[in-house]
Amino acid sequence: MDGQVEIRTEFIKLGSLLKLAGLVGTGGEAKNLIQSGRISVNGEVCTERGRKIRPGDHVETADGNGVTVI
């Protein structure tokens, strides 16, 4: 399942994006998912919760759910 999330700022932090997109319910869930290496950004595993995600970036969970930032 892929979707799109529109942001109105230059970037959004990865943990915040996961919550905004509904891929996780809480910041704690986002932290655990990211630290466990189960999130990829543009096809590369990312373990940095504060990574800046910009329009055009694609974020995907290990179970195949993902979003593209526009």
Secondary structure, DSSP 4 states (H G I P E B T S, - for coil): -EEEE--SSS-EEHHHHHHHTTS-SSHHHHHHHHHTT-EEETTEE---TT-EE-TT-EEEETTS-EEEE-
